[in-house]
Amino acid sequence: MFRGNTVRAISLKPDYNLCNKAVSLFGKLFFSYAGSVFMLGGSKKLISFDELPILPARLRAVVNLSQIRYARRSIKLPFESLRKLGSGYELAYQLLRVNFPLVCTIQLLSVLAATTYYVPIAFIQFFLKYIETDPQRNDTSWGWFYVTGIFVGHFVVVLCEIDFLPCIP
C-alpha cells in the first residue's frame, strides 16, 4: 500500500508499527501486540496518519476484499435445497471454506499453548502424588522423572515466551 521510503518519511513513531513489536509466539497467538493500538484508539486526542500502525500487505483491506470477492464467485454450496436467496447458508459455507486452514491452525496453536503451559503443573501434581505414596523413597526413578519433566516443561514455556522469530510481513 505504501512504499518503504514513503513510510519512513511520514512515520514519526516507529513504535506503533506492528512489525517492529517484539512479541513472543504466545503473544502473537493472544494478540498482545495490539494493546498499543487499542490504547491509541481509546485516547481522546485526534489520531494523525503517522500514529496509525503499519500493517503488512496480507492484512490490508484490499487483499482481504479481493479474497472475499473470489470466494463469493467461485465457492458454491453443494446442497441445492439450502441455496435460498438471503438464507445465509451459502455465505457461512464460503466463509468456512476460505478460513478453514486458518481456523485449524489457530486451534492447533491453542492446543499447543495450553499443553505447554499446563505440562509443568501436571508434573508438579504427579511429583506431589509420588512424594505422598513413597515417603521412604524406595524407588527414586519416578521422582527424578517428574522433576526432569517439571524442569523441561518450564524450560519450554520460557523459550516460547522469548521472541526469537523475526516479524514476517
ABEGO torsion letter per residue (X at the ends): XBBAAAAAAABABAAABAAABBBBAAAAAAGAAAAAAAAAAABABBBBAAABBBBBAAABAAAAAAAAAAAAAABBBABAAABBBGAGAAAAAAAAAAAAAAAAAAAAAAAAAAAAAAAAAAAAAAAAAAAAABAAGABAAAAAAAAAAAAAAAAAAAAAABBABBBBX
